[in-house]
C-alpha cells in the first residue's frame, strides 16, 4: 500500500513536470510570436507615418516637381540635362 502511494506520487510528479515543460515551450513560442507581431506593428506605424507625410506633401509644388522629374522624366523647356557617363 505504501509502495503504491509512492509510485502514484512519482507518476504524478513526472506528469506535472512534463506538463510544465510543455507549457513553457508553448509560452516561449507565444512570446516569440508576440515579439514578431510587435515588430510588424512598429513597421506598419512607420509606414503609416510616411504615408501621412506623403499625403500632406502631395499638393506642394516641390513634391509635384520632384515626381515629375523622377518618375515622369519631365523637365522645364529650357533646362539642360547632363548624364554622368563615368559611372
DSSP file (Angstrom, degrees, kcal/mol; ACC not computed):
  #  RESIDUE AA STRUCTURE BP1 BP2  ACC     N-H-->O    O-->H-N    N-H-->O    O-->H-N    TCO  KAPPA ALPHA  PHI   PSI    X-CA   Y-CA   Z-CA
    1    1 A X     >        0   0    0      0, 0.0     4,-1.7     0, 0.0     5,-0.1   0.000 360.0 360.0 360.0 -42.5    0.0    0.0    0.0
    2    2 A X  H  >  +     0   0    0      1,-0.2     4,-1.8     2,-0.2     5,-0.1   0.883 360.0  51.2 -68.1 -38.1    2.8    2.4    0.9
    3    3 A X  H  > S+     0   0    0      1,-0.2     4,-2.7     2,-0.2    -1,-0.2   0.875 106.8  54.7 -66.2 -36.9    4.7    1.5   -2.3
    4    4 A X  H  > S+     0   0    0      1,-0.2     4,-2.6     2,-0.2    -1,-0.2   0.898 107.5  49.4 -63.5 -40.5    1.6    2.1   -4.4
    5    5 A X  H  X S+     0   0    0     -4,-1.7     4,-2.4     2,-0.2    -1,-0.2   0.895 111.9  48.8 -64.9 -39.7    1.3    5.6   -2.9
    6    6 A X  H  X S+     0   0    0     -4,-1.8     4,-2.6     2,-0.2    -2,-0.2   0.921 112.5  47.6 -66.2 -44.0    5.0    6.3   -3.7
    7    7 A X  H  X S+     0   0    0     -4,-2.7     4,-2.7     2,-0.2    -2,-0.2   0.926 113.3  47.8 -64.3 -44.1    4.6    5.1   -7.3
    8    8 A X  H  X S+     0   0    0     -4,-2.6     4,-2.4     1,-0.2    -1,-0.2   0.904 112.5  50.3 -62.5 -40.8    1.4    7.2   -7.7
    9    9 A X  H  X S+     0   0    0     -4,-2.4     4,-2.4     2,-0.2    -2,-0.2   0.910 111.5  47.2 -63.1 -43.3    3.2   10.2   -6.3
   10   10 A X  H  X S+     0   0    0     -4,-2.6     4,-2.7     2,-0.2    -2,-0.2   0.919 112.3  49.7 -65.8 -43.0    6.2    9.7   -8.6
   11   11 A X  H  X S+     0   0    0     -4,-2.7     4,-2.5     1,-0.2    -2,-0.2   0.915 111.7  49.3 -61.5 -42.7    4.0    9.3  -11.6
   12   12 A X  H  X S+     0   0    0     -4,-2.4     4,-2.7     2,-0.2    -2,-0.2   0.913 111.1  49.1 -62.9 -43.2    2.1   12.4  -10.6
   13   13 A X  H  X S+     0   0    0     -4,-2.4     4,-2.6     2,-0.2    -2,-0.2   0.919 111.9  48.5 -64.0 -43.7    5.3   14.4  -10.2
   14   14 A X  H  X S+     0   0    0     -4,-2.7     4,-2.5     2,-0.2     5,-0.2   0.919 112.8  48.6 -62.7 -43.1    6.7   13.2  -13.6
   15   15 A X  H  X S+     0   0    0     -4,-2.5     4,-2.4    -5,-0.2    -2,-0.2   0.923 112.2  48.7 -61.3 -44.9    3.3   14.1  -15.2
   16   16 A X  H  X S+     0   0    0     -4,-2.7     4,-2.3     2,-0.2    -2,-0.2   0.910 112.3  48.2 -63.7 -42.4    3.4   17.6  -13.6
   17   17 A X  H  X S+     0   0    0     -4,-2.6     4,-2.5     2,-0.2    -2,-0.2   0.928 113.0  46.8 -66.4 -45.2    7.0   18.3  -14.6
   18   18 A X  H  X S+     0   0    0     -4,-2.5     4,-2.4     1,-0.2    -1,-0.2   0.899 112.9  49.9 -65.3 -38.2    6.4   17.2  -18.3
   19   19 A X  H  X S+     0   0    0     -4,-2.4     4,-2.3    -5,-0.2    -1,-0.2   0.916 111.1  49.6 -63.5 -42.5    3.2   19.3  -18.4
   20   20 A X  H  X S+     0   0    0     -4,-2.3     4,-2.1     2,-0.2    -2,-0.2   0.915 111.0  49.0 -62.4 -44.3    5.1   22.3  -17.0
   21   21 A X  H  X S+     0   0    0     -4,-2.5     4,-2.0     1,-0.2    -2,-0.2   0.918 111.6  49.1 -63.7 -43.4    7.9   21.9  -19.5
   22   22 A X  H  X S+     0   0    0     -4,-2.4     4,-2.1     1,-0.2    -1,-0.2   0.893 110.7  50.4 -63.6 -39.1    5.5   21.6  -22.4
   23   23 A X  H  X S+     0   0    0     -4,-2.3     4,-2.7     1,-0.2    -1,-0.2   0.872 107.8  53.6 -66.6 -36.2    3.6   24.7  -21.2
   24   24 A X  H  X S+     0   0    0     -4,-2.1     4,-2.5     2,-0.2    -1,-0.2   0.900 108.1  50.6 -64.1 -40.1    6.9   26.6  -21.0
   25   25 A X  H  X S+     0   0    0     -4,-2.0     4,-2.1     2,-0.2    -2,-0.2   0.924 111.8  47.3 -62.4 -44.1    7.7   25.7  -24.6
   26   26 A X  H  X S+     0   0    0     -4,-2.1     4,-2.5     2,-0.2    -2,-0.2   0.920 112.1  49.9 -64.1 -43.7    4.2   26.9  -25.7
   27   27 A X  H  X S+     0   0    0     -4,-2.7     4,-2.4     1,-0.2    -2,-0.2   0.903 109.9  50.6 -62.5 -41.4    4.6   30.1  -23.8
   28   28 A X  H  X S+     0   0    0     -4,-2.5     4,-2.1     2,-0.2    -1,-0.2   0.888 109.7  51.2 -63.9 -37.8    8.0   30.8  -25.3
   29   29 A X  H  X S+     0   0    0     -4,-2.1     4,-2.4     2,-0.2    -2,-0.2   0.927 110.9  48.1 -63.7 -44.4    6.6   30.2  -28.7
   30   30 A X  H  X S+     0   0    0     -4,-2.5     4,-2.5     1,-0.2    -2,-0.2   0.879 109.9  52.2 -63.6 -38.1    3.8   32.7  -28.0
   31   31 A X  H  X S+     0   0    0     -4,-2.4     4,-2.2     2,-0.2    -1,-0.2   0.892 109.6  49.5 -65.7 -38.5    6.3   35.2  -26.7
   32   32 A X  H  X S+     0   0    0     -4,-2.1     4,-2.2     2,-0.2    -2,-0.2   0.926 111.8  48.2 -65.4 -44.1    8.3   34.9  -29.9
   33   33 A X  H  X S+     0   0    0     -4,-2.4     4,-2.5     1,-0.2    -2,-0.2   0.892 110.0  53.1 -62.1 -39.4    5.2   35.4  -32.0
   34   34 A X  H  X S+     0   0    0     -4,-2.5     4,-2.6     1,-0.2    -1,-0.2   0.915 108.2  49.9 -62.4 -42.9    4.3   38.4  -29.9
   35   35 A X  H  X S+     0   0    0     -4,-2.2     4,-2.1     2,-0.2    -1,-0.2   0.903 111.3  49.3 -63.2 -40.9    7.7   40.0  -30.5
   36   36 A X  H  X S+     0   0    0     -4,-2.2     4,-2.2     2,-0.2    -2,-0.2   0.909 112.0  47.8 -64.1 -42.0    7.3   39.4  -34.2
   37   37 A X  H  X S+     0   0    0     -4,-2.5     4,-2.5     2,-0.2    -2,-0.2   0.893 109.5  53.1 -67.1 -39.1    3.9   40.9  -34.3
   38   38 A X  H  X S+     0   0    0     -4,-2.6     4,-2.4     2,-0.2    -1,-0.2   0.905 108.8  50.3 -61.6 -40.5    5.1   43.9  -32.3
   39   39 A X  H  X S+     0   0    0     -4,-2.1     4,-2.4     1,-0.2    -2,-0.2   0.917 110.6  49.2 -63.0 -43.1    7.8   44.4  -34.9
   40   40 A X  H  X S+     0   0    0     -4,-2.2     4,-2.3     1,-0.2    -2,-0.2   0.886 110.1  51.6 -62.9 -38.6    5.3   44.3  -37.7
   41   41 A X  H  X S+     0   0    0     -4,-2.5     4,-2.4     2,-0.2    -2,-0.2   0.922 109.9  48.8 -64.4 -43.7    3.1   46.8  -35.8
   42   42 A X  H  X S+     0   0    0     -4,-2.4     4,-2.3     1,-0.2    -2,-0.2   0.913 111.9  49.0 -63.0 -42.3    6.0   49.2  -35.4
   43   43 A X  H  X S+     0   0    0     -4,-2.4     4,-2.4     1,-0.2    -1,-0.2   0.897 111.1  50.3 -63.9 -39.8    6.9   48.8  -39.1
   44   44 A X  H  X S+     0   0    0     -4,-2.3     4,-2.4     2,-0.2    -2,-0.2   0.884 109.4  51.1 -66.2 -38.2    3.3   49.4  -40.1
   45   45 A X  H  X S+     0   0    0     -4,-2.4     4,-2.3     2,-0.2    -2,-0.2   0.906 110.6  48.7 -65.5 -40.7    3.2   52.6  -37.9
   46   46 A X  H  X S+     0   0    0     -4,-2.3     4,-2.1     2,-0.2    -2,-0.2   0.919 112.4  48.3 -64.1 -42.7    6.3   53.9  -39.5
   47   47 A X  H  X S+     0   0    0     -4,-2.4     4,-2.3     1,-0.2    -2,-0.2   0.893 109.9  52.6 -64.0 -39.1    4.9   53.2  -43.0
   48   48 A X  H  X S+     0   0    0     -4,-2.4     4,-2.4     2,-0.2    -1,-0.2   0.906 108.1  50.8 -62.4 -42.0    1.7   54.9  -42.0
   49   49 A X  H  X S+     0   0    0     -4,-2.3     4,-2.3     2,-0.2    -1,-0.2   0.900 109.4  51.0 -62.9 -40.1    3.6   58.0  -40.8
   50   50 A X  H  X S+     0   0    0     -4,-2.1     4,-2.5     1,-0.2    -2,-0.2   0.908 110.4  49.4 -62.7 -41.2    5.4   58.1  -44.2
   51   51 A X  H  X S+     0   0    0     -4,-2.3     4,-2.7     2,-0.2    -2,-0.2   0.886 109.1  51.9 -65.3 -38.4    2.1   57.9  -46.0
   52   52 A X  H  X S+     0   0    0     -4,-2.4     4,-2.3     2,-0.2    -2,-0.2   0.927 111.2  47.1 -63.5 -44.1    0.7   60.7  -43.9
   53   53 A X  H  X S+     0   0    0     -4,-2.3     4,-2.0     2,-0.2    -2,-0.2   0.916 112.6  50.1 -63.4 -42.6    3.7   62.9  -44.7
   54   54 A X  H  X S+     0   0    0     -4,-2.5     4,-0.9     1,-0.2    -2,-0.2   0.911 110.4  49.7 -62.0 -41.7    3.4   62.0  -48.4
   55   55 A X  H  < S+     0   0    0     -4,-2.7     3,-0.5     1,-0.2     4,-0.4   0.900 111.1  49.3 -64.1 -39.9   -0.3   62.8  -48.4
   56   56 A X  H  < S+     0   0    0     -4,-2.3     3,-0.4     1,-0.2    -1,-0.2   0.843 116.3  42.6 -68.0 -32.3    0.3   66.2  -46.7
   57   57 A X  H >< S+     0   0    0     -4,-2.0     3,-1.6     1,-0.2     6,-0.3   0.511  87.0  95.5 -90.9  -4.3    3.1   67.0  -49.3
   58   58 A X  T 3< S+     0   0    0     -4,-0.9    -1,-0.2    -3,-0.5    -2,-0.1   0.791  88.3  43.1 -60.9 -29.5    1.2   65.7  -52.3
   59   59 A X  T 3  S+     0   0    0     -3,-0.4    -1,-0.3    -4,-0.4     2,-0.2   0.425  89.2 108.4 -97.7   1.6   -0.2   69.2  -53.2
   60   60 A X  S <> S-     0   0    0     -3,-1.6     4,-2.1     1,-0.1     5,-0.2  -0.518  73.2-128.8 -79.1 148.8    3.1   71.1  -52.6
   61   61 A X  H  > S+     0   0    0      1,-0.2     4,-2.4     2,-0.2     5,-0.2   0.850 107.4  56.9 -64.5 -34.6    4.9   72.4  -55.7
   62   62 A X  H  > S+     0   0    0      2,-0.2     4,-2.2     1,-0.2    -1,-0.2   0.912 108.9  45.7 -63.7 -42.4    8.2   70.8  -54.6
   63   63 A X  H  > S+     0   0    0     -6,-0.3     4,-2.6     2,-0.2     5,-0.2   0.914 112.3  50.2 -68.0 -42.6    6.6   67.4  -54.4
   64   64 A X  H  X S+     0   0    0     -4,-2.1     4,-2.3     1,-0.2    -2,-0.2   0.915 112.4  47.7 -62.3 -42.4    4.9   67.7  -57.8
   65   65 A X  H  X S+     0   0    0     -4,-2.4     4,-2.3     2,-0.2    -1,-0.2   0.905 111.2  51.2 -65.2 -41.1    8.2   68.9  -59.4
   66   66 A X  H  X S+     0   0    0     -4,-2.2     4,-2.9     2,-0.2     5,-0.3   0.929 112.1  45.7 -62.0 -46.4   10.1   66.0  -57.7
   67   67 A X  H  X>S+     0   0    0     -4,-2.6     4,-2.2     1,-0.2     5,-1.3   0.911 112.0  52.1 -63.7 -42.4    7.6   63.4  -59.0
   68   68 A X  H  <5S+     0   0    0     -4,-2.3     6,-2.8    -5,-0.2     4,-0.3   0.898 115.9  40.7 -62.3 -39.9    7.6   65.0  -62.5
   69   69 A X  H  X5S+     0   0    0     -4,-2.3     4,-0.5     4,-0.2    -2,-0.2   0.941 123.5  35.1 -73.1 -48.4   11.4   64.8  -62.6
   70   70 A X  H  <5S+     0   0    0     -4,-2.9    -3,-0.2    -5,-0.2    -2,-0.2   0.901 130.9  23.9 -80.1 -42.3   12.0   61.4  -61.1
   71   71 A X  T  <5S+     0   0    0     -4,-2.2    -3,-0.2    -5,-0.3    -1,-0.1   0.802 132.4  32.4 -96.3 -31.7    9.0   59.3  -62.3
   72   72 A X  T  4<S-     0   0    0     -5,-1.3    -3,-0.2    -4,-0.3    -4,-0.1   0.463  92.7-130.7-107.5  -3.2    7.9   61.0  -65.4
   73   73 A X     <  +     0   0    0     -4,-0.5     2,-0.4    -6,-0.3    -4,-0.2   0.886  52.6 154.7  53.0  43.3   11.2   62.4  -66.7
   74   74 A X        +     0   0    0     -6,-2.8     2,-0.3    -9,-0.1    -1,-0.2  -0.824  15.8 173.2-103.3 141.6    9.7   65.8  -67.2
   75   75 A X        -     0   0    0     -2,-0.4     2,-0.0     4,-0.1     6,-0.0  -0.899  40.3 -81.0-139.5 166.7   11.9   68.9  -67.2
   76   76 A X    >   -     0   0    0     -2,-0.3     3,-1.6     1,-0.1    -1,-0.0  -0.370  47.2-112.5 -66.2 151.7   11.5   72.7  -67.8
   77   77 A X  T 3  S+     0   0    0      1,-0.3    -1,-0.1    -2,-0.0    -2,-0.0   0.852 114.4  37.6 -59.0 -38.7   11.6   73.6  -71.6
   78   78 A X  T 3  S+     0   0    0      2,-0.1     2,-0.4     0, 0.0    -1,-0.3   0.163  91.9 116.1-100.0  19.4   14.9   75.5  -71.4
   79   79 A X    <   -     0   0    0     -3,-1.6     2,-0.4     2,-0.0    -4,-0.1  -0.723  55.8-143.8 -93.0 135.3   16.6   73.2  -68.9
   80   80 A X        -     0   0    0     -2,-0.4     2,-0.5     2,-0.0    -4,-0.1  -0.822   9.4-152.2 -99.2 137.0   19.7   71.2  -69.9
   81   81 A X        -     0   0    0     -2,-0.4     2,-0.4    -6,-0.0    -6,-0.0  -0.928   7.6-164.5-111.5 128.8   20.1   67.6  -68.5
   82   82 A X        -     0   0    0     -2,-0.5     2,-0.5     2,-0.0    -2,-0.0  -0.932   3.9-156.5-114.2 136.0   23.6   66.2  -68.1
   83   83 A X        -     0   0    0     -2,-0.4     2,-0.8     2,-0.0    -2,-0.0  -0.947  16.7-132.6-113.1 129.0   24.2   62.5  -67.6
   84   84 A X    >   -     0   0    0     -2,-0.5     3,-0.7     1,-0.2    -2,-0.0  -0.706  22.1-176.4 -81.2 110.1   27.4   61.3  -65.9
   85   85 A X  T 3   +     0   0    0     -2,-0.8    -1,-0.2     1,-0.2    -2,-0.0   0.443  67.0  82.0 -89.1   0.5   28.7   58.5  -68.1
   86   86 A X  T 3         0   0    0      1,-0.2    -1,-0.2     0, 0.0    -2,-0.0   0.584 360.0 360.0 -81.8  -7.6   31.7   57.7  -65.9
   87   87 A X    <         0   0    0     -3,-0.7    -1,-0.2     0, 0.0    -2,-0.1   0.461 360.0 360.0 -86.6 360.0   29.5   55.6  -63.6
